[in-house]
Amino acid sequence: MRILFLTDNFPPEVNAPANRTFEHCREWARAGHAVTVVTGVPNFPAGKVFAGYRNRLWQTERIDGVRVIRVWTYIAANAGFGRRVLDYLSFMLAAILAAPFAGRADVVIATSPQFFTACAGWVVSLLKRTPFVFELRDLWPASIRAVGAVREGPMLRGLEALELLLYRRAAAIVSVTGSFREDLVRRGIDPGKIEIVTNGVDRAHFFPRAKNPALVDRLGLADCFVAGYVGTIGMAHGLETVLEAAAIMQRRPGGDDVRFLLFGDGAARPSLEARAASMGLGNLTFLDPVPRDRVPDYLAVLDAAVIHLRDEPLFRTVIPSKLFECMAMGIPVLHGVPGESAEIVEREGVGICFGSGDSEALCAAIETLRSRPNLAKTLAGNGIAAAGRYERTALAARLLACLETVAGATGAGAMARRVES
């Protein structure tokens, strides 16, 4: 089968959409399918082109058997709604223009969070007369409403109308959560064409490992209990709560033995750094992103991983992918995201849930893990055991089965694969 995948993010970027897309495409290529990805030059989240790349009209490379076509886009940092929309629109147009030169396809799949990529996928599917699959990673534009990026009005209503049009035109919708599926069904989308393929983890990359002594020493974390957040530092994540928890712990007797890490970049990082400096937080450190192959070493220095989103109804439908990576590495989770993801944490017994925005409860959870090492060990073991149920290889196979059904892979798609082999 020939699969054409449109995505705004792809390695060497290391955010969740890039990782999910790459790991799925890699597995499909290993299974003998011809996979082409159309994406932009790597620049997320700082809006700076990665070393070794240039923002050209067209450039190609091959990564683990996947053909990657990179197109020119207007590059903007992950901050400022207007410039980001220009970034999104430029990729949509560039992807549509590039598609005729990308070769034949049996199915076109495009992924959110922002759905201008899905718009491109739909148009490209029309041009190529092939089915269109919408991978739904975020309820956009509901998420931009939740963070206050756009006021209520004609623009937002127009975006929502476009969103529904894309759902209806898609031959299939692949949702990463059950809650997203329920939302779409309530809005009149046919439940029969919605498949759930959750986020997961590549256990060949994320697995239990000892703390790197050199890294611990460099970061000044020896003999400390380390709680950290790893990922995009954006408006939705509400990481002011972590700063407040750091301030509380800094004032408490014995709190000097607790250290906080915020590891990543994003729109909210500059303001958080300024606030941390004004609060005099000597127990909190910001760390810059590192290449994907080094991320597990940084995760391994954590005694507990903080996962947090702002307290918005929409975010109760989200399952952060970092949850599965922490589980696979045996890192207990301090989970401040109520809803579907909290149900996983509690069902699998992999961490402690606390209320979003409740810094006192976060401190209490840290104290619990610090004072009860046997509990921490149990949570870690539960995570390692449960991670197998979210193995990326199996999830890629489920999504592939959906694509094969849509493309009619037992007919033309399967014949094309046999001829190419």
C-alpha positions as CSV (number, residue, x, y, z in Angstrom):
1,M,0.0,0.0,0.0
2,R,1.2,3.5,-0.8
3,I,0.5,5.9,2.2
4,L,0.9,9.7,1.9
5,F,1.0,11.3,5.4
6,L,0.8,15.0,5.9
7,T,2.1,16.4,9.2
8,D,3.2,19.7,10.5
9,N,5.8,18.1,12.8
10,F,8.3,15.3,12.2
11,P,11.7,14.3,13.6
12,P,14.2,15.6,14.4
13,E,11.5,17.6,16.2
14,V,10.7,15.8,19.4
15,N,7.1,16.8,20.3
16,A,4.3,14.3,20.7
17,P,2.9,14.6,17.1
18,A,6.3,14.2,15.6
19,N,7.1,11.1,17.6
20,R,3.7,9.4,17.1
21,T,3.8,10.0,13.3
22,F,7.4,8.9,12.9
23,E,6.9,5.7,15.0
24,H,3.8,4.7,13.1
25,C,5.3,5.5,9.7
26,R,8.5,3.6,10.5
27,E,6.5,0.5,11.4
28,W,4.5,0.7,8.2
29,A,7.7,1.0,6.2
30,R,9.1,-2.0,8.0
31,A,6.0,-4.0,7.1
32,G,6.7,-3.3,3.4
33,H,4.5,-0.4,2.6
34,A,5.6,2.7,0.6
35,V,5.3,5.6,3.1
36,T,5.8,9.2,2.1
37,V,5.6,12.1,4.6
38,V,5.1,15.7,3.6
39,T,6.2,18.1,6.3
40,G,8.1,21.3,6.9
41,V,11.6,22.0,7.9
42,P,12.2,21.1,11.6
43,N,11.8,24.3,13.8
44,F,9.4,23.5,16.6
45,P,8.9,25.0,19.2
46,A,11.4,27.9,19.1
47,G,10.8,28.8,15.4
48,K,14.4,28.3,14.6
49,V,15.5,26.0,11.8
50,F,17.4,23.0,13.1
51,A,21.1,22.6,12.3
52,G,21.7,20.9,9.0
53,Y,18.5,22.1,7.4
54,R,17.4,25.1,5.4
55,N,13.9,26.4,4.7
56,R,13.8,25.5,1.0
57,L,10.9,25.1,-1.4
58,W,11.6,21.3,-1.6
59,Q,14.1,18.9,0.0
60,T,13.9,15.2,0.5
61,E,15.5,12.6,2.8
62,R,14.9,9.1,4.0
63,I,14.5,8.3,7.7
64,D,14.2,4.6,8.7
65,G,12.7,3.6,5.4
66,V,10.3,6.6,5.3
67,R,10.5,9.0,2.4
68,V,10.3,12.5,3.8
69,I,9.5,15.6,1.6
70,R,10.1,18.9,3.4
71,V,8.5,22.0,2.0
72,W,8.9,25.7,2.6
73,T,6.7,27.3,5.3
74,Y,6.5,30.6,7.0
75,I,8.3,29.8,10.3
76,A,7.1,31.2,13.6
77,A,7.8,30.3,17.2
78,N,5.1,28.5,19.2
79,A,3.9,31.9,20.5
80,G,1.6,34.5,19.1
81,F,-1.7,33.3,17.5
82,G,-1.5,35.4,14.3
83,R,2.0,34.3,13.3
84,R,1.3,30.7,14.1
85,V,-1.8,30.8,11.9
86,L,0.4,32.1,9.0
87,D,2.7,29.2,9.7
88,Y,-0.2,26.7,9.6
89,L,-1.7,28.3,6.4
90,S,1.7,28.3,4.6
91,F,2.2,24.6,5.3
92,M,-1.3,23.8,4.1
93,L,-0.7,25.6,0.8
94,A,2.8,24.2,0.4
95,A,1.6,20.6,1.1
96,I,-1.2,20.9,-1.5
97,L,1.3,22.2,-4.1
98,A,3.8,19.5,-3.3
99,A,1.4,16.6,-3.4
100,P,1.3,16.1,-7.2
101,F,5.0,15.6,-7.1
102,A,4.9,13.1,-4.2
103,G,3.8,10.2,-6.3
104,R,0.7,8.0,-6.3
105,A,-1.1,7.1,-3.1
106,D,-3.7,4.6,-2.0
107,V,-4.7,6.7,1.0
108,V,-3.9,10.2,2.3
109,I,-3.8,10.7,6.1
110,A,-3.3,14.1,7.8
111,T,-2.9,14.8,11.4
112,S,-3.9,17.6,13.7
113,P,-3.5,19.3,16.4
114,Q,-4.2,22.3,14.0
115,F,-6.6,21.2,11.3
116,F,-5.2,23.3,8.4
117,T,-3.0,20.2,7.8
118,A,-6.2,18.2,7.7
119,C,-7.6,20.7,5.1
120,A,-4.5,20.0,3.0
121,G,-5.1,16.3,3.4
122,W,-8.7,16.5,2.2
123,V,-7.7,18.7,-0.8
124,V,-4.8,16.4,-1.7
125,S,-7.1,13.4,-1.5
126,L,-9.5,15.0,-4.0
127,L,-6.7,15.8,-6.4
128,K,-5.4,12.2,-6.2
129,R,-8.9,10.7,-6.0
130,T,-7.9,8.7,-3.0
131,P,-9.6,8.3,0.5
132,F,-8.8,10.9,3.2
133,V,-8.2,9.8,6.8
134,F,-8.2,12.5,9.5
135,E,-6.0,11.6,12.5
136,L,-7.6,13.6,15.4
137,R,-5.0,14.5,18.1
138,D,-6.7,17.6,19.4
139,L,-10.1,19.2,19.3
140,W,-9.1,22.3,17.4
141,P,-10.4,25.0,17.5
142,A,-11.9,24.1,20.9
143,S,-8.4,24.0,22.3
144,I,-7.6,27.6,21.2
145,R,-10.9,28.7,22.8
146,A,-9.9,27.0,26.0
147,V,-6.6,28.9,26.4
148,G,-8.2,32.2,25.3
149,A,-6.2,32.6,22.1
150,V,-9.3,33.6,20.1
151,R,-12.4,35.5,21.3
152,E,-15.9,34.2,20.5
153,G,-17.1,35.6,17.2
154,P,-17.4,34.9,13.5
155,M,-13.8,33.6,13.1
156,L,-14.2,30.9,15.7
157,R,-17.6,29.9,14.3
158,G,-16.1,29.7,10.9
159,L,-13.3,27.5,12.1
160,E,-15.8,25.2,13.8
161,A,-17.8,24.9,10.6
162,L,-14.6,24.0,8.7
163,E,-13.8,21.5,11.4
164,L,-17.2,19.7,11.0
165,L,-16.8,19.8,7.2
166,L,-13.5,17.9,7.5
167,Y,-15.0,15.3,9.8
168,R,-17.8,14.7,7.4
169,R,-15.6,14.5,4.3
170,A,-13.1,12.1,5.9
171,A,-13.5,8.4,5.0
172,A,-12.3,7.6,8.5
173,I,-11.3,9.5,11.6
174,V,-8.7,8.1,13.9
175,S,-9.1,9.6,17.4
176,V,-6.5,9.4,20.2
177,T,-9.1,9.3,23.0
178,G,-12.5,7.9,23.6
179,S,-13.6,11.3,24.8
180,F,-12.9,12.9,21.4
181,R,-15.0,10.2,19.8
182,E,-17.9,10.9,22.1
183,D,-17.6,14.7,21.3
184,L,-17.8,14.0,17.6
185,V,-20.7,11.7,17.9
186,R,-22.6,14.3,20.0
187,R,-22.0,16.7,17.1
188,G,-23.5,14.4,14.5
189,I,-20.5,12.6,13.1
190,D,-21.1,8.9,12.2
191,P,-19.6,6.8,15.0
192,G,-19.0,3.9,12.5
193,K,-16.2,5.8,10.9
194,I,-14.3,6.7,14.1
195,E,-11.5,4.5,15.2
196,I,-9.7,5.0,18.5
197,V,-5.9,4.5,18.4
198,T,-4.5,6.0,21.6
199,N,-1.1,7.5,22.1
200,G,1.5,5.0,23.2
201,V,5.2,4.4,23.7
202,D,8.2,3.0,21.8
203,R,9.5,0.6,24.5
204,A,12.7,0.1,22.5
205,H,13.5,3.7,23.2
206,F,11.9,4.3,26.6
207,F,12.7,1.7,29.2
208,P,13.9,1.6,32.8
209,R,17.5,2.8,33.3
210,A,19.7,4.1,36.1
211,K,20.3,7.7,36.7
212,N,23.3,9.0,34.7
213,P,25.8,10.0,37.4
214,A,27.4,12.7,35.3
215,L,24.1,14.3,34.4
216,V,23.0,14.2,38.1
217,D,26.2,15.8,39.1
218,R,26.0,18.5,36.3
219,L,22.5,19.4,37.3
220,G,23.3,19.5,41.1
221,L,20.7,16.8,41.9
222,A,22.8,14.5,44.1
223,D,20.9,13.3,47.2
224,C,17.7,15.1,46.1
225,F,14.2,14.0,45.4
226,V,13.6,15.3,41.8
227,A,10.2,16.1,40.4
228,G,10.1,17.3,36.8
229,Y,8.0,18.3,33.9
230,V,9.2,17.2,30.4
231,G,7.6,18.5,27.2
232,T,6.2,21.6,25.6
233,I,5.9,24.6,28.0
234,G,2.8,26.1,26.5
235,M,-0.3,28.2,27.5
236,A,-2.4,25.0,28.1
237,H,0.0,23.4,30.6
238,G,-0.6,25.7,33.5
239,L,2.9,25.2,34.9
240,E,2.6,28.1,37.3
241,T,1.4,25.4,39.6
242,V,4.8,23.8,39.5
243,L,6.4,27.2,40.4
244,E,4.0,27.6,43.3
245,A,4.8,24.1,44.5
246,A,8.5,24.9,44.3
247,A,8.0,28.0,46.4
248,I,6.0,26.0,49.0
249,M,8.7,23.3,49.3
250,Q,11.4,25.9,49.5
251,R,9.8,27.4,52.6
252,R,9.2,24.0,54.4
253,P,11.7,22.5,56.8
254,G,13.6,19.8,54.9
255,G,12.2,21.0,51.6
256,D,15.7,21.8,50.4
257,D,16.1,18.2,49.4
258,V,13.4,18.5,46.7
259,R,14.4,19.9,43.3
260,F,12.1,20.8,40.4
261,L,13.0,20.6,36.7
262,L,11.1,22.2,33.8
263,F,12.5,20.6,30.7
264,G,11.4,21.9,27.3
265,D,10.5,25.1,25.5
266,G,7.3,26.8,24.3
267,A,5.3,30.0,24.4
268,A,4.9,30.2,28.2
269,R,8.6,29.5,29.1
270,P,9.9,33.2,29.0
271,S,7.1,34.4,31.4
272,L,7.6,31.4,33.7
273,E,11.4,32.0,33.8
274,A,10.8,35.6,34.7
275,R,8.3,34.7,37.4
276,A,10.6,32.0,38.9
277,A,13.4,34.6,39.1
278,S,11.1,37.1,40.8
279,M,10.1,34.4,43.3
280,G,13.7,33.5,44.1
281,L,13.2,29.8,43.3
282,G,16.6,28.3,43.9
283,N,15.1,24.8,43.8
284,L,13.8,25.0,40.3
285,T,15.8,24.7,37.0
286,F,14.8,25.2,33.4
287,L,16.5,22.9,30.9
288,D,16.5,23.3,27.1
289,P,15.2,20.5,24.8
290,V,17.7,17.9,23.7
291,P,17.7,15.4,20.7
292,R,15.2,12.6,21.0
293,D,17.8,10.0,21.7
294,R,18.9,11.9,24.8
295,V,15.4,12.4,26.3
296,P,15.3,9.1,28.3
297,D,18.5,10.0,30.1
298,Y,16.9,13.3,31.3
299,L,13.7,11.5,32.2
300,A,15.7,8.9,34.2
301,V,17.0,11.6,36.7
302,L,13.4,12.1,37.8
303,D,12.0,10.5,40.9
304,A,8.5,11.6,39.9
305,A,7.2,13.1,36.6
306,V,4.7,16.0,36.8
307,I,2.0,15.9,34.1
308,H,-0.3,18.9,34.2
309,L,-2.8,20.9,32.2
310,R,-5.0,23.9,33.0
311,D,-8.3,23.2,34.6
312,E,-10.5,23.4,31.5
313,P,-13.3,21.0,30.6
314,L,-11.8,20.3,27.2
315,F,-8.5,19.1,28.7
316,R,-10.4,16.4,30.6
317,T,-10.6,14.7,27.2
318,V,-6.8,14.7,26.6
319,I,-4.4,11.8,27.2
320,P,-0.8,13.3,27.3
321,S,1.6,11.0,25.5
322,K,4.3,11.6,28.1
323,L,2.2,9.5,30.5
324,F,3.1,6.3,28.6
325,E,6.8,7.2,28.3
326,C,7.0,7.7,32.0
327,M,5.2,4.4,32.6
328,A,7.6,2.5,30.3
329,M,10.6,4.0,32.2
330,G,9.2,3.2,35.6
331,I,8.8,6.8,36.7
332,P,5.9,7.4,39.1
333,V,3.5,10.1,37.8
334,L,2.1,13.1,39.6
335,H,-0.9,13.7,37.5
336,G,-2.8,17.0,37.4
337,V,-5.1,16.3,34.5
338,P,-8.6,15.2,35.5
339,G,-10.6,13.0,33.1
340,E,-9.7,10.2,30.8
341,S,-6.0,10.2,31.5
342,A,-6.5,10.3,35.2
343,E,-8.6,7.2,34.8
344,I,-5.6,5.4,33.2
345,V,-3.3,6.5,36.1
346,E,-5.7,5.2,38.7
347,R,-6.7,2.0,36.8
348,E,-3.0,1.0,36.1
349,G,-1.8,2.2,39.5
350,V,1.1,4.2,38.1
351,G,0.9,7.5,40.1
352,I,-0.9,9.9,42.3
353,C,-3.6,12.2,40.9
354,F,-4.0,15.8,42.2
355,G,-6.3,18.6,41.2
356,S,-5.3,20.8,38.3
357,G,-3.8,24.0,39.7
358,D,-3.6,22.7,43.3
359,S,0.0,23.4,44.2
360,E,-0.5,22.3,47.8
361,A,-1.8,18.9,46.6
362,L,1.2,18.6,44.3
363,C,3.5,19.1,47.3
364,A,1.5,16.6,49.3
365,A,2.0,14.0,46.6
366,I,5.7,14.7,46.4
367,E,6.0,14.3,50.2
368,T,4.1,11.0,50.0
369,L,6.4,9.5,47.4
370,R,9.5,10.9,49.2
371,S,8.5,9.4,52.5
372,R,7.2,6.1,51.1
373,P,9.9,4.6,48.9
374,N,8.0,1.3,48.8
375,L,5.0,3.0,47.3
376,A,7.2,4.7,44.7
377,K,8.7,1.3,43.8
378,T,5.2,-0.2,43.4
379,L,4.0,2.6,41.2
380,A,7.1,2.3,39.1
381,G,6.7,-1.5,38.7
382,N,3.0,-1.1,37.8
383,G,4.0,1.4,35.1
384,I,6.5,-0.9,33.5
385,A,4.0,-3.8,33.5
386,A,1.2,-1.6,32.0
387,A,3.3,0.0,29.3
388,G,3.1,-3.2,27.2
389,R,-0.6,-2.5,26.7
390,Y,0.3,0.8,25.0
391,E,3.2,-0.4,22.8
392,R,3.6,1.7,19.7
393,T,4.2,-1.3,17.4
394,A,0.8,-2.7,18.2
395,L,-0.9,0.6,17.9
396,A,0.7,1.2,14.5
397,A,-0.7,-2.1,13.3
398,R,-4.2,-1.1,14.5
399,L,-4.0,2.2,12.6
400,L,-2.6,0.4,9.5
401,A,-5.6,-1.9,9.5
402,C,-7.8,1.1,9.4
403,L,-5.9,2.6,6.5
404,E,-6.0,-0.8,4.6
405,T,-9.8,-1.0,5.1
406,V,-10.3,2.6,3.8
407,A,-7.9,2.1,0.9
408,G,-9.4,-1.3,0.0
409,A,-6.0,-2.8,0.5
410,T,-7.3,-6.3,-0.3
411,G,-7.8,-5.0,-3.8
412,A,-5.9,-2.3,-5.5
413,G,-3.7,-1.4,-2.5
414,A,-2.6,-5.0,-2.0
415,M,-2.0,-5.5,-5.7
416,A,0.2,-2.4,-5.8
417,R,2.2,-3.6,-2.9
418,R,2.8,-7.0,-4.6
419,V,3.9,-5.3,-7.8
420,E,6.3,-3.0,-6.0
421,S,7.8,-5.9,-4.1
